[in-house]
Amino acid sequence: MRYLDSLVQKQFIPSLALKFGFKKTGPETFEINQPLKTSDFEVQIIIDHNEIKLTVFELPERLEYLPFNLNEDEGGSFVNQIRSEVDEMMHQVIESCYQLKDFRKIVFDFVRAELNTKLETPWAKHPELYVMKTANRQKWYGLMMRVPYKLLDSQQPGIVDVLNLKAPPLQIVDLIDHQTFYPAYHMNKKHWVSVIVDEKINLE
């Protein structure tokens, strides 16, 4: 599915979908039929368990427009125009019915429940920074940040959530893979490691 890459860090919000115009047709199934700019064509969008199914129909008979299902390098200018209009419609759906997943919350919920961690935001000018402290000795063991990705990897664009964790030096050496685990940003690299907080994070 060509839209999956743009949905990796997003989640479908049913209430937003209903507001957009989707109809709930099953326990986790939502459907909408939208006219395209090209006359006598419409697209049916079905979202089921976060999977997306697209079908283009030609009106008034409402026959499925099969050329839409060809590979993207196949078909002429007309089918490419239809694809472009469907892309535009899907962009509206994604912008209106999906929200970014907050993987930070997943981490916060875990450390509170499993490690009895106290979270603090000690810097008024930087409310996005969260300090994690051990329950018994109140010592830092983690710092959640939101920073430009390029500070960890010069080839990566955008902003990323990062968790700096304290760990034994030998364990840090074994962990560094420059994909999920990086040398610690803004802290002692011998005793701290930076972990990318995204869909790949392993809470264990």
VOPADO-993134 format. One line per field, with one value per atom (N, C-alpha, C): atom name; x, y, z; residue in three letters; residue number from 1. Coordinates in pm, whole numbers. Layout:
<kolkes>
site = [CA;...] $
X = [X;...] $
Y = [Y;...] $
Z = [Z;...] $
code = [ALA;...] $
pos = [NUM;...] $
</kolkes>
This chain:
<kolkes>
site = [N;CA;C;N;CA;C;N;CA;C;N;CA;C;N;CA;C;N;CA;C;N;CA;C;N;CA;C;N;CA;C;N;CA;C;N;CA;C;N;CA;C;N;CA;C;N;CA;C;N;CA;C;N;CA;C;N;CA;C;N;CA;C;N;CA;C;N;CA;C;N;CA;C;N;CA;C;N;CA;C;N;CA;C;N;CA;C;N;CA;C;N;CA;C;N;CA;C;N;CA;C;N;CA;C;N;CA;C;N;CA;C;N;CA;C;N;CA;C;N;CA;C;N;CA;C;N;CA;C;N;CA;C;N;CA;C;N;CA;C;N;CA;C;N;CA;C;N;CA;C;N;CA;C;N;CA;C;N;CA;C;N;CA;C;N;CA;C;N;CA;C;N;CA;C;N;CA;C;N;CA;C;N;CA;C;N;CA;C;N;CA;C;N;CA;C;N;CA;C;N;CA;C;N;CA;C;N;CA;C;N;CA;C;N;CA;C;N;CA;C;N;CA;C;N;CA;C;N;CA;C;N;CA;C;N;CA;C;N;CA;C;N;CA;C;N;CA;C;N;CA;C;N;CA;C;N;CA;C;N;CA;C;N;CA;C;N;CA;C;N;CA;C;N;CA;C;N;CA;C;N;CA;C;N;CA;C;N;CA;C;N;CA;C;N;CA;C;N;CA;C;N;CA;C;N;CA;C;N;CA;C;N;CA;C;N;CA;C;N;CA;C;N;CA;C;N;CA;C;N;CA;C;N;CA;C;N;CA;C;N;CA;C;N;CA;C;N;CA;C;N;CA;C;N;CA;C;N;CA;C;N;CA;C;N;CA;C;N;CA;C;N;CA;C;N;CA;C;N;CA;C;N;CA;C;N;CA;C;N;CA;C;N;CA;C;N;CA;C;N;CA;C;N;CA;C;N;CA;C;N;CA;C;N;CA;C;N;CA;C;N;CA;C;N;CA;C;N;CA;C;N;CA;C;N;CA;C;N;CA;C;N;CA;C;N;CA;C;N;CA;C;N;CA;C;N;CA;C;N;CA;C;N;CA;C;N;CA;C;N;CA;C;N;CA;C;N;CA;C;N;CA;C;N;CA;C;N;CA;C;N;CA;C;N;CA;C;N;CA;C;N;CA;C;N;CA;C;N;CA;C;N;CA;C;N;CA;C;N;CA;C;N;CA;C;N;CA;C;N;CA;C;N;CA;C;N;CA;C;N;CA;C;N;CA;C;N;CA;C;N;CA;C;N;CA;C;N;CA;C;N;CA;C;N;CA;C;N;CA;C;N;CA;C;N;CA;C;N;CA;C;N;CA;C;N;CA;C;N;CA;C;N;CA;C;N;CA;C;N;CA;C;N;CA;C;N;CA;C;N;CA;C;N;CA;C;N;CA;C;N;CA;C;N;CA;C;N;CA;C;N;CA;C;N;CA;C;N;CA;C;N;CA;C;N;CA;C;N;CA;C;N;CA;C;N;CA;C;N;CA;C;N;CA;C;N;CA;C;N;CA;C;N;CA;C;N;CA;C;N;CA;C;N;CA;C;N;CA;C;N;CA;C;N;CA;C;N;CA;C;N;CA;C;N;CA;C;N;CA;C;N;CA;C] $
X = [86;0;89;68;156;150;48;34;89;135;174;292;388;506;467;366;325;243;207;124;202;333;412;399;404;399;265;161;30;-72;-176;-283;-417;-504;-638;-725;-795;-881;-1026;-1103;-1240;-1328;-1319;-1404;-1377;-1249;-1215;-1265;-1260;-1308;-1458;-1532;-1677;-1707;-1631;-1648;-1617;-1520;-1481;-1589;-1667;-1773;-1775;-1682;-1682;-1804;-1849;-1955;-1894;-1934;-1885;-1967;-1902;-1972;-1936;-1851;-1812;-1744;-1707;-1645;-1525;-1442;-1326;-1316;-1430;-1433;-1506;-1443;-1500;-1493;-1600;-1610;-1661;-1608;-1657;-1645;-1739;-1735;-1727;-1621;-1597;-1585;-1653;-1638;-1499;-1447;-1321;-1346;-1240;-1256;-1297;-1247;-1288;-1434;-1515;-1659;-1685;-1788;-1836;-1738;-1653;-1565;-1571;-1567;-1559;-1467;-1415;-1329;-1396;-1393;-1440;-1318;-1319;-1209;-1261;-1201;-1237;-1114;-1130;-1023;-1068;-992;-1029;-905;-908;-791;-665;-674;-561;-512;-584;-554;-646;-594;-669;-695;-821;-857;-920;-869;-919;-979;-1097;-1161;-1216;-1184;-1236;-1349;-1460;-1578;-1607;-1658;-1702;-1855;-1906;-2050;-2110;-2241;-2343;-2360;-2300;-2320;-2248;-2156;-2071;-1996;-1931;-1845;-1704;-1637;-1500;-1409;-1331;-1237;-1106;-1092;-982;-844;-828;-693;-628;-709;-652;-566;-596;-526;-397;-366;-242;-123;-4;117;131;198;205;277;362;433;355;231;147;28;-27;-143;-100;-197;-169;-196;-208;-223;-355;-461;-591;-590;-538;-535;-440;-334;-244;-315;-404;-482;-575;-637;-723;-642;-523;-437;-401;-371;-335;-450;-572;-689;-715;-691;-705;-598;-476;-370;-409;-466;-509;-617;-710;-815;-757;-662;-601;-520;-459;-386;-482;-600;-701;-744;-763;-805;-699;-574;-465;-450;-459;-445;-562;-681;-801;-835;-794;-842;-733;-610;-499;-425;-364;-279;-147;-44;84;74;133;141;238;199;287;358;472;547;605;620;667;569;440;340;349;377;393;508;619;734;700;636;601;511;410;318;393;489;565;652;728;822;747;630;550;500;445;382;483;589;682;800;840;959;929;801;761;837;853;933;855;925;868;919;827;864;861;961;967;1000;950;985;1048;1178;1242;1274;1262;1300;1177;1137;1015;1022;1140;1156;1160;1169;1176;1081;951;854;854;924;931;1036;1114;1217;1162;1173;1125;1240;1258;1359;1294;1363;1316;1407;1347;1425;1389;1490;1464;1372;1288;1189;1251;1359;1414;1516;1613;1721;1702;1598;1567;1684;1754;1863;1816;1870;1837;1881;1793;1838;1793;1710;1663;1625;1638;1598;1531;1403;1329;1340;1381;1401;1330;1309;1260;1356;1435;1546;1549;1620;1642;1717;1666;1726;1873;1907;2043;2147;2104;2199;2252;2179;2224;2277;2210;2247;2232;2342;2341;2261;2230;2156;2005;1960;1817;1752;1639;1567;1466;1407;1294;1332;1228;1240;1217;1287;1275;1269;1193;1192;1307;1384;1503;1499;1532;1543;1689;1750;1885;1874;1943;1938;2078;2086;2212;2231;2353;2380;2528;2565;2707;2783;2906;2983;2994;3019;3033;2901;2791;2660;2632;2672;2652;2726;2850;2928;2855;2796;2724;2594;2533;2402;2411;2515;2522;2511;2407;2390;2364;2355;2331;2200;2107;1972;1868;1878;1794;1875;1997;2085;2201;2221;2326;2412;2536;2613;2532;2535;2446;2462;2349;2348;2346;2440;2440;2471;2519;2552;2677;2733;2854;2832;2904;2882;2931;3012;3060;2951;2868;2770;2625;2603;2467;2457;2338;2311;2180;2173;2051;1971;1843;1755;1646;1629;1522;1388;1296;1164;1066;1046;952;889;831;757;848;980;1071;1120;1085;1140;1093;1187;1159;1163;1048;1041;1117;1146;1222;1370] $
Y = [-119;0;124;213;327;428;422;523;477;353;299;373;415;484;611;681;806;781;654;622;551;533;455;508;639;697;766;723;783;676;719;627;683;592;627;664;778;825;816;718;698;822;896;1013;1118;1133;1227;1177;1046;988;1010;990;1012;1159;1247;1390;1425;1355;1378;1333;1232;1181;1031;961;815;758;643;568;442;409;288;170;75;-38;-170;-167;-286;-244;-340;-306;-213;-236;-150;-111;-107;-78;53;138;268;285;342;352;489;537;662;653;714;725;873;909;1049;1070;1171;1200;1255;1219;1274;1397;1471;1592;1556;1443;1398;1353;1407;1378;1229;1184;1046;944;986;892;920;813;828;722;749;653;608;478;421;392;445;426;345;229;145;131;167;152;46;-61;-175;-223;-212;-251;-185;-57;24;-16;-105;-134;-51;-6;82;10;9;-48;63;80;183;117;162;115;236;249;358;305;379;340;444;393;480;487;608;631;653;639;612;464;375;232;184;263;229;98;94;-18;11;-90;-68;-28;77;125;48;-62;-156;-100;-9;44;108;153;213;112;-18;-122;-168;-115;-151;-97;-151;-97;51;124;269;310;222;256;211;163;120;214;218;304;436;505;631;752;867;994;1001;936;946;873;750;676;743;805;878;999;1061;1172;1122;1007;948;917;859;827;954;1059;1185;1239;1227;1275;1189;1058;970;1004;1031;1071;1196;1292;1416;1388;1300;1265;1194;1102;1029;1123;1222;1321;1391;1426;1490;1396;1268;1170;1155;1142;1123;1245;1364;1486;1504;1458;1483;1373;1249;1134;1060;1107;1042;1143;1094;1177;1105;1184;1125;1039;922;840;905;911;966;850;810;700;737;868;910;864;878;838;688;609;465;439;511;496;544;661;716;621;567;475;352;304;185;211;321;345;379;440;467;336;250;127;21;4;-106;-67;60;102;203;233;330;461;503;621;750;849;982;1067;1129;1216;1361;1436;1577;1659;1781;1877;1998;1991;2093;2224;2229;2350;2415;2528;2596;2634;2669;2710;2590;2471;2351;2244;2265;2169;2035;2026;1900;1805;1854;1772;1708;1576;1503;1426;1447;1374;1253;1139;1017;987;963;937;802;738;613;639;543;562;573;498;495;606;624;719;852;861;986;1033;940;974;962;1049;1043;909;853;742;763;865;889;1033;1076;1211;1202;1237;1237;1374;1374;1499;1493;1609;1619;1713;1657;1732;1711;1797;1771;1639;1556;1424;1436;1543;1559;1569;1599;1604;1466;1363;1225;1164;1198;1142;1253;1298;1414;1390;1263;1231;1229;1245;1232;1369;1393;1519;1513;1627;1631;1631;1617;1616;1474;1437;1301;1305;1212;1194;1101;1142;1069;1048;927;896;868;955;929;840;727;631;607;595;561;410;367;224;198;74;40;62;112;144;28;-93;-207;-238;-221;-244;-140;-16;91;59;11;-24;-129;-227;-333;-284;-183;-135;-48;34;134;67;105;53;164;289;406;393;317;307;336;262;287;344;296;339;422;540;631;673;716;778;893;906;999;1142;1203;1345;1429;1524;1625;1568;1443;1384;1297;1253;1171;1042;1029;916;784;790;667;603;685;634;647;713;734;695;655;621;688;734;794;690;677;578;651;619;678;621;709;668;670;554;541;403;359;233;112;128;15;-3;89;84;-41;-104;-223;-182;-183;-135;-224;-345;-434;-398] $
Z = [0;0;0;-95;-116;-4;81;187;321;331;460;520;438;491;565;516;580;706;733;850;960;940;1034;1176;1193;1327;1354;1285;1305;1344;1409;1446;1401;1360;1313;1433;1422;1530;1483;1531;1482;1494;1603;1620;1513;1475;1369;1234;1214;1088;1073;1180;1174;1146;1205;1180;1035;977;838;741;783;696;680;743;737;809;764;830;892;1013;1077;1028;962;903;969;1070;1144;1272;1359;1487;1473;1371;1348;1200;1134;991;964;884;850;699;643;497;456;343;286;135;64;-82;-117;-189;-221;-372;-426;-569;-599;-714;-760;-846;-874;-956;-1098;-1147;-1280;-1275;-1364;-1361;-1373;-1299;-1307;-1251;-1158;-1088;-938;-861;-716;-658;-539;-472;-344;-322;-196;-109;12;106;224;247;361;451;577;675;775;782;867;941;1075;1156;1103;1071;1023;884;817;677;589;476;387;254;213;83;-1;-122;-213;-337;-375;-498;-571;-699;-781;-867;-868;-945;-1053;-1165;-1274;-1270;-1268;-1257;-1396;-1415;-1312;-1280;-1363;-1339;-1213;-1164;-1049;-1074;-1189;-1223;-1174;-1123;-1075;-1190;-1168;-1270;-1252;-1323;-1302;-1334;-1433;-1459;-1337;-1241;-1119;-1043;-1060;-985;-1051;-1170;-1236;-1158;-1187;-1128;-1162;-1075;-1093;-1221;-1274;-1398;-1521;-1499;-1610;-1625;-1744;-1770;-1831;-1888;-1956;-1870;-1936;-1865;-1789;-1842;-1775;-1641;-1639;-1513;-1414;-1464;-1375;-1313;-1390;-1336;-1224;-1246;-1143;-1018;-1037;-922;-845;-919;-855;-771;-822;-747;-623;-636;-519;-416;-462;-369;-293;-363;-299;-194;-228;-133;-11;-34;77;166;107;187;282;234;319;432;397;498;606;565;661;750;691;770;866;827;907;1005;976;1053;1130;1118;1187;1274;1379;1464;1488;1517;1549;1675;1670;1790;1888;2012;2115;2183;2126;2184;2319;2344;2476;2584;2557;2656;2687;2584;2605;2701;2681;2770;2910;2919;3050;3129;3062;3129;3180;3099;3138;3260;3259;3371;3499;3486;3607;3667;3582;3630;3673;3593;3617;3706;3703;3776;3885;3903;4006;3990;3867;3835;3855;3903;3915;3799;3727;3615;3659;3617;3651;3527;3523;3417;3486;3517;3600;3530;3397;3326;3264;3318;3273;3126;3078;2938;2843;2898;2814;2869;2855;2909;2838;2724;2651;2712;2809;2872;2999;3008;3125;3189;3319;3395;3461;3453;3519;3636;3752;3873;3932;3994;4065;4183;4214;4319;4458;4481;4617;4643;4553;4579;4507;4426;4355;4268;4207;4117;3972;3888;3747;3687;3605;3520;3376;3353;3217;3194;3069;3028;2892;2885;2759;2695;2567;2493;2359;2300;2162;2089;1997;1937;1786;1712;1569;1550;1460;1437;1398;1326;1274;1386;1509;1620;1655;1615;1634;1505;1396;1266;1162;1108;1017;891;860;738;758;884;913;931;861;876;990;1022;1113;1260;1342;1488;1538;1645;1697;1850;1907;2052;2089;2189;2230;2381;2424;2566;2598;2679;2728;2852;2848;2959;3014;3144;3209;3204;3171;3159;3183;3216;3233;3102;3110;2988;2889;2937;2845;2776;2845;2783;2676;2702;2604;2475;2487;2368;2285;2351;2280;2217;2278;2231;2107;2096;1989;1853;1777;1641;1539;1586;1500;1421;1475;1419;1527;1636;1753;1869;1883;1993;1937;1997;1953;2072;2045;2153;2213;2344;2414;2364;2336;2299;2426;2436;2541;2680;2686;2816;2800;2911;2911;2833;2722;2632;2691;2795;2858;2944;3004;3101;3054;2940;2891;2744;2703;2564;2523;2398;2344;2267;2301;2238;2161;2034;1954;2002;2032;2081;1964;1904;1792;1798;1687;1687;1710;1697;1713;1856;1945;2080;2155;2223;2304;2450;2516;2654;2751;2712;2802;2801] $
code = [MET;MET;MET;ARG;ARG;ARG;TYR;TYR;TYR;LEU;LEU;LEU;ASP;ASP;ASP;SER;SER;SER;LEU;LEU;LEU;VAL;VAL;VAL;GLN;GLN;GLN;LYS;LYS;LYS;GLN;GLN;GLN;PHE;PHE;PHE;ILE;ILE;ILE;PRO;PRO;PRO;SER;SER;SER;LEU;LEU;LEU;ALA;ALA;ALA;LEU;LEU;LEU;LYS;LYS;LYS;PHE;PHE;PHE;GLY;GLY;GLY;PHE;PHE;PHE;LYS;LYS;LYS;LYS;LYS;LYS;THR;THR;THR;GLY;GLY;GLY;PRO;PRO;PRO;GLU;GLU;GLU;THR;THR;THR;PHE;PHE;PHE;GLU;GLU;GLU;ILE;ILE;ILE;ASN;ASN;ASN;GLN;GLN;GLN;PRO;PRO;PRO;LEU;LEU;LEU;LYS;LYS;LYS;THR;THR;THR;SER;SER;SER;ASP;ASP;ASP;PHE;PHE;PHE;GLU;GLU;GLU;VAL;VAL;VAL;GLN;GLN;GLN;ILE;ILE;ILE;ILE;ILE;ILE;ILE;ILE;ILE;ASP;ASP;ASP;HIS;HIS;HIS;ASN;ASN;ASN;GLU;GLU;GLU;ILE;ILE;ILE;LYS;LYS;LYS;LEU;LEU;LEU;THR;THR;THR;VAL;VAL;VAL;PHE;PHE;PHE;GLU;GLU;GLU;LEU;LEU;LEU;PRO;PRO;PRO;GLU;GLU;GLU;ARG;ARG;ARG;LEU;LEU;LEU;GLU;GLU;GLU;TYR;TYR;TYR;LEU;LEU;LEU;PRO;PRO;PRO;PHE;PHE;PHE;ASN;ASN;ASN;LEU;LEU;LEU;ASN;ASN;ASN;GLU;GLU;GLU;ASP;ASP;ASP;GLU;GLU;GLU;GLY;GLY;GLY;GLY;GLY;GLY;SER;SER;SER;PHE;PHE;PHE;VAL;VAL;VAL;ASN;ASN;ASN;GLN;GLN;GLN;ILE;ILE;ILE;ARG;ARG;ARG;SER;SER;SER;GLU;GLU;GLU;VAL;VAL;VAL;ASP;ASP;ASP;GLU;GLU;GLU;MET;MET;MET;MET;MET;MET;HIS;HIS;HIS;GLN;GLN;GLN;VAL;VAL;VAL;ILE;ILE;ILE;GLU;GLU;GLU;SER;SER;SER;CYS;CYS;CYS;TYR;TYR;TYR;GLN;GLN;GLN;LEU;LEU;LEU;LYS;LYS;LYS;ASP;ASP;ASP;PHE;PHE;PHE;ARG;ARG;ARG;LYS;LYS;LYS;ILE;ILE;ILE;VAL;VAL;VAL;PHE;PHE;PHE;ASP;ASP;ASP;PHE;PHE;PHE;VAL;VAL;VAL;ARG;ARG;ARG;ALA;ALA;ALA;GLU;GLU;GLU;LEU;LEU;LEU;ASN;ASN;ASN;THR;THR;THR;LYS;LYS;LYS;LEU;LEU;LEU;GLU;GLU;GLU;THR;THR;THR;PRO;PRO;PRO;TRP;TRP;TRP;ALA;ALA;ALA;LYS;LYS;LYS;HIS;HIS;HIS;PRO;PRO;PRO;GLU;GLU;GLU;LEU;LEU;LEU;TYR;TYR;TYR;VAL;VAL;VAL;MET;MET;MET;LYS;LYS;LYS;THR;THR;THR;ALA;ALA;ALA;ASN;ASN;ASN;ARG;ARG;ARG;GLN;GLN;GLN;LYS;LYS;LYS;TRP;TRP;TRP;TYR;TYR;TYR;GLY;GLY;GLY;LEU;LEU;LEU;MET;MET;MET;MET;MET;MET;ARG;ARG;ARG;VAL;VAL;VAL;PRO;PRO;PRO;TYR;TYR;TYR;LYS;LYS;LYS;LEU;LEU;LEU;LEU;LEU;LEU;ASP;ASP;ASP;SER;SER;SER;GLN;GLN;GLN;GLN;GLN;GLN;PRO;PRO;PRO;GLY;GLY;GLY;ILE;ILE;ILE;VAL;VAL;VAL;ASP;ASP;ASP;VAL;VAL;VAL;LEU;LEU;LEU;ASN;ASN;ASN;LEU;LEU;LEU;LYS;LYS;LYS;ALA;ALA;ALA;PRO;PRO;PRO;PRO;PRO;PRO;LEU;LEU;LEU;GLN;GLN;GLN;ILE;ILE;ILE;VAL;VAL;VAL;ASP;ASP;ASP;LEU;LEU;LEU;ILE;ILE;ILE;ASP;ASP;ASP;HIS;HIS;HIS;GLN;GLN;GLN;THR;THR;THR;PHE;PHE;PHE;TYR;TYR;TYR;PRO;PRO;PRO;ALA;ALA;ALA;TYR;TYR;TYR;HIS;HIS;HIS;MET;MET;MET;ASN;ASN;ASN;LYS;LYS;LYS;LYS;LYS;LYS;HIS;HIS;HIS;TRP;TRP;TRP;VAL;VAL;VAL;SER;SER;SER;VAL;VAL;VAL;ILE;ILE;ILE;VAL;VAL;VAL;ASP;ASP;ASP;GLU;GLU;GLU;LYS;LYS;LYS;ILE;ILE;ILE;ASN;ASN;ASN;LEU;LEU;LEU;GLU;GLU;GLU] $
pos = [1;1;1;2;2;2;3;3;3;4;4;4;5;5;5;6;6;6;7;7;7;8;8;8;9;9;9;10;10;10;11;11;11;12;12;12;13;13;13;14;14;14;15;15;15;16;16;16;17;17;17;18;18;18;19;19;19;20;20;20;21;21;21;22;22;22;23;23;23;24;24;24;25;25;25;26;26;26;27;27;27;28;28;28;29;29;29;30;30;30;31;31;31;32;32;32;33;33;33;34;34;34;35;35;35;36;36;36;37;37;37;38;38;38;39;39;39;40;40;40;41;41;41;42;42;42;43;43;43;44;44;44;45;45;45;46;46;46;47;47;47;48;48;48;49;49;49;50;50;50;51;51;51;52;52;52;53;53;53;54;54;54;55;55;55;56;56;56;57;57;57;58;58;58;59;59;59;60;60;60;61;61;61;62;62;62;63;63;63;64;64;64;65;65;65;66;66;66;67;67;67;68;68;68;69;69;69;70;70;70;71;71;71;72;72;72;73;73;73;74;74;74;75;75;75;76;76;76;77;77;77;78;78;78;79;79;79;80;80;80;81;81;81;82;82;82;83;83;83;84;84;84;85;85;85;86;86;86;87;87;87;88;88;88;89;89;89;90;90;90;91;91;91;92;92;92;93;93;93;94;94;94;95;95;95;96;96;96;97;97;97;98;98;98;99;99;99;100;100;100;101;101;101;102;102;102;103;103;103;104;104;104;105;105;105;106;106;106;107;107;107;108;108;108;109;109;109;110;110;110;111;111;111;112;112;112;113;113;113;114;114;114;115;115;115;116;116;116;117;117;117;118;118;118;119;119;119;120;120;120;121;121;121;122;122;122;123;123;123;124;124;124;125;125;125;126;126;126;127;127;127;128;128;128;129;129;129;130;130;130;131;131;131;132;132;132;133;133;133;134;134;134;135;135;135;136;136;136;137;137;137;138;138;138;139;139;139;140;140;140;141;141;141;142;142;142;143;143;143;144;144;144;145;145;145;146;146;146;147;147;147;148;148;148;149;149;149;150;150;150;151;151;151;152;152;152;153;153;153;154;154;154;155;155;155;156;156;156;157;157;157;158;158;158;159;159;159;160;160;160;161;161;161;162;162;162;163;163;163;164;164;164;165;165;165;166;166;166;167;167;167;168;168;168;169;169;169;170;170;170;171;171;171;172;172;172;173;173;173;174;174;174;175;175;175;176;176;176;177;177;177;178;178;178;179;179;179;180;180;180;181;181;181;182;182;182;183;183;183;184;184;184;185;185;185;186;186;186;187;187;187;188;188;188;189;189;189;190;190;190;191;191;191;192;192;192;193;193;193;194;194;194;195;195;195;196;196;196;197;197;197;198;198;198;199;199;199;200;200;200;201;201;201;202;202;202;203;203;203;204;204;204] $
</kolkes>
